[in-house]
Amino acid sequence: MTTEEPKNPLPDSVPASTVTTRELQERKSVRVFRPEPLSPQVRETVLEAAFEAPTAGNQQLYSIIEIKNEKTLQKLALLCDDQPFIATAPLVLAFVADCRYWPQIYRAAGAKKIRRPGVGDLLLAVDDSLIAAQNAVSAAWSLGVGSCYIGDFMENAEAMRELLHLPSYVFPAALVVFGYPTQKQLERRKPSRSSRRVMVMVDGYQDRSPEDLHEIVEVRRGSQDFESWVQAFCARKYNSDFSREMTRSVGVYLADFDSSGSEELDLSALD
């Protein structure tokens, strides 16, 4: 008895630039939005795309907080390095890495000696959160909706925990704001990215050569020389006060998590 091989649903020759890849290449961050709200249908499509993202063990190790209260949005904008456009965006979604609710499920089912969530669990949950967020971002762009990631979401841990009621074992992985781009934003040129030659490695990590490092900066520095641009960028970004605060705040969140993999969870921490 013979079986037929499954038919390939794609033609032998697939165009080099499909709609999806073209949209991924064109998508850029948008920080200025038109005032009109997103329709309920668009909102649901964006959220549904997030839910369909790849996820470790089908656990969906994240929660999505839609922030709608005007006062909360204003406080959020202040905590995120005082960026007012956050408070006026038509849709604001916080993707939090959630290492809390599966242990609650284990407890509800009577599981014994549940281990304390560890740093590995956190990183896996952050992966899940960011993949879901990017699915939402890509779906939104396909519908004509722009977005912007807010990295400052990880700053000011104590105040952010209070504002969004974040309990232990929940980490603010990504804040994304959505809205229809203004015409000027649509016409704004997307920043250039580094070439594959300096970004893709084969069979293991390799430190980049001095020539590679210069090439990475070349597409970013404009008319400035290498040394001037890099020194200014280092001061403005890497050595900035907000970067130092982000590191401090992430340490506050990390203190919740076990780094040994052997500690038992105090179940009262889930109440």
C-alpha positions in Angstrom: 0.0 0.0 0.0 1.4 3.4 -0.9 0.5 6.8 0.5 0.5 10.0 -1.4 2.9 12.7 -0.3 1.1 15.8 1.1 0.7 18.5 -1.4 2.7 21.7 -0.9 0.1 24.5 -0.4 2.6 27.1 -1.8 3.7 27.4 -5.4 7.2 26.3 -6.3 8.2 29.9 -6.7 7.2 32.2 -3.8 7.6 36.0 -4.4 10.6 37.4 -2.6 8.4 40.1 -1.0 5.1 39.0 0.3 2.6 41.3 1.9 3.7 40.2 5.4 7.4 40.7 4.8 6.8 44.0 3.1 4.8 45.2 6.1 7.5 44.1 8.5 10.1 46.0 6.5 8.0 49.1 6.4 6.8 49.2 10.0 8.3 51.9 12.1 7.7 53.4 15.5 4.9 56.1 15.7 4.8 58.6 18.5 2.3 61.1 17.1 -1.3 59.9 16.5 -4.4 61.2 15.0 -7.1 61.8 17.6 -9.7 59.3 16.4 -10.1 56.2 18.5 -9.6 52.6 17.3 -12.8 50.8 16.5 -13.9 47.9 18.7 -13.2 45.5 15.8 -9.6 46.8 15.3 -9.0 46.5 19.1 -10.2 42.9 19.1 -8.1 42.0 16.1 -5.0 43.4 17.7 -5.6 41.5 21.0 -6.5 38.3 19.1 -3.2 38.5 17.2 -1.4 38.7 20.6 -3.2 35.6 21.9 -2.2 33.6 18.8 1.5 34.3 19.3 3.9 31.4 19.9 4.1 30.5 23.5 6.2 28.2 25.7 4.3 25.0 26.3 1.1 26.8 25.4 1.2 28.4 28.8 0.7 32.1 27.7 3.0 33.3 30.4 1.8 36.9 30.3 -1.1 39.1 31.1 -2.3 42.1 29.1 -3.4 45.2 31.0 -5.4 47.7 28.9 -4.9 51.1 30.6 -7.9 53.4 30.1 -8.2 55.5 33.2 -7.1 59.1 32.4 -5.4 59.7 35.7 -3.6 56.4 35.5 -2.4 57.2 32.0 -1.1 60.5 33.1 0.8 59.0 36.0 2.1 56.3 33.6 3.4 58.8 31.2 5.3 60.6 34.0 6.8 57.4 35.3 7.9 56.5 31.8 10.4 59.4 31.6 7.7 62.0 31.2 6.4 61.2 27.7 3.0 62.9 27.3 2.0 61.0 24.1 1.6 57.9 26.2 -1.3 59.5 28.0 -3.1 60.5 24.8 -2.7 57.4 22.7 -6.0 55.8 21.6 -4.9 52.3 22.9 -2.4 51.5 25.6 -1.5 47.9 26.4 0.9 46.7 29.1 2.3 43.2 28.5 3.4 41.8 31.9 5.4 38.6 32.3 3.2 36.6 34.6 4.9 33.9 36.6 2.1 34.0 39.2 -1.1 32.4 37.8 0.3 29.0 36.8 1.5 28.4 40.4 -2.0 29.5 41.5 -3.4 26.8 39.1 -1.0 24.2 40.6 -2.2 25.1 44.1 -5.9 25.0 43.0 -5.3 21.4 41.7 -3.7 20.3 45.0 -0.1 20.1 43.6 2.5 19.6 46.4 5.8 21.3 47.0 5.4 23.9 44.2 8.8 25.5 43.6 9.3 29.2 43.8 9.3 30.9 40.4 12.9 31.3 39.2 14.8 33.6 37.0 14.5 31.1 34.2 10.8 31.2 34.5 10.9 35.0 34.3 13.0 35.0 31.1 10.6 32.5 29.5 7.7 34.7 30.5 9.4 37.8 29.1 9.9 35.9 25.9 6.2 35.0 25.8 5.2 38.6 26.6 7.4 40.2 23.9 6.3 37.7 21.2 2.7 38.4 22.0 3.4 42.2 21.9 5.1 42.0 18.6 2.2 40.0 17.1 -0.1 42.8 18.3 2.2 45.4 16.8 2.4 43.6 13.4 -1.3 43.1 13.2 -2.0 46.7 14.1 0.3 47.9 11.3 -1.5 45.7 8.8 -4.7 47.6 9.7 -3.1 51.0 9.3 -2.5 51.4 13.1 0.9 52.6 14.3 2.6 51.8 17.6 5.5 52.4 19.8 7.3 50.3 22.5 8.0 52.2 25.7 11.2 50.7 27.3 10.9 53.1 30.3 8.1 50.9 31.5 10.7 48.9 33.5 11.7 52.0 35.5 10.4 53.2 38.8 9.6 49.8 40.1 8.0 50.8 43.4 5.7 53.4 41.9 4.9 51.3 38.9 3.9 48.4 41.1 1.6 50.6 43.1 0.1 52.3 40.0 -0.8 49.0 38.1 -1.2 46.8 41.2 1.6 44.5 40.1 2.1 41.7 42.7 5.1 39.5 43.2 6.2 37.3 40.3 4.8 39.8 37.8 7.2 41.8 35.7 6.5 44.8 33.3 7.9 43.4 30.1 6.6 45.8 27.5 4.3 48.8 27.2 2.9 49.5 23.8 0.9 52.5 22.6 -1.3 52.3 19.5 -3.0 54.8 17.2 -3.5 56.0 13.6 -0.3 57.8 12.5 -0.4 61.4 11.3 0.6 62.0 7.7 3.9 63.4 8.8 4.6 60.2 10.8 3.7 58.1 7.7 6.1 60.2 5.6 8.9 60.1 8.1 11.8 57.9 7.0 12.4 54.6 8.9 15.8 54.5 10.5 18.3 52.3 8.7 19.2 48.9 10.2 22.6 47.1 10.2 23.4 44.7 7.4 23.1 40.9 7.7 26.8 40.6 7.3 27.5 42.2 10.7 24.5 40.8 12.5 24.3 37.1 11.5 26.9 34.6 12.8 27.5 31.0 11.9 28.0 28.1 14.4 28.8 30.3 17.3 29.3 33.8 18.7 32.2 35.9 17.4 33.3 39.3 18.6 33.0 41.8 15.8 36.0 43.3 14.1 36.8 47.0 14.3 35.5 47.3 10.7 32.2 45.6 11.7 31.8 48.0 14.6 32.3 51.0 12.3 29.8 49.6 9.8 27.2 49.2 12.5 27.5 52.9 13.4 27.8 54.0 9.7 24.1 53.6 9.0 23.2 55.6 12.2 25.7 58.5 12.5 24.6 60.7 9.6 27.2 63.4 8.9 28.9 63.0 12.3 32.2 61.3 12.7 32.4 57.9 14.4 33.9 59.0 17.7 31.7 62.1 18.2 28.5 60.2 17.4 29.3 57.1 19.6 30.5 59.2 22.6 27.3 61.3 22.5 25.1 58.2 22.1 26.8 56.5 25.0 26.2 59.5 27.2 22.6 60.0 26.0 21.5 56.3 26.2 23.9 53.8 27.8 25.2 56.0 30.6 22.0 58.0 31.1 20.2 58.4 34.4 17.1 56.5 33.0 19.3 53.6 32.0 20.8 53.4 35.5 17.3 53.7 37.0 16.0 50.9 34.7 18.8 48.6 35.9 18.0 49.4 39.6 14.3 48.8 39.0 14.8 45.5 37.3 16.9 44.4 40.2 13.9 45.1 42.5 11.7 42.8 40.4 14.4 40.1 40.2 14.6 39.9 44.0 11.3 38.0 43.9 12.7 35.2 41.8 14.8 32.2 42.9 18.2 31.8 41.2 18.9 28.3 42.5 15.9 26.3 41.1 15.4 24.5 44.5 13.4 26.9 46.7 9.9 25.9 47.6 7.2 28.5 47.1 5.5 30.1 50.1 1.9 29.7 48.9 0.7 32.7 50.9 2.7 34.8 48.4 0.0 34.0 45.8 -2.8 35.4 47.9 
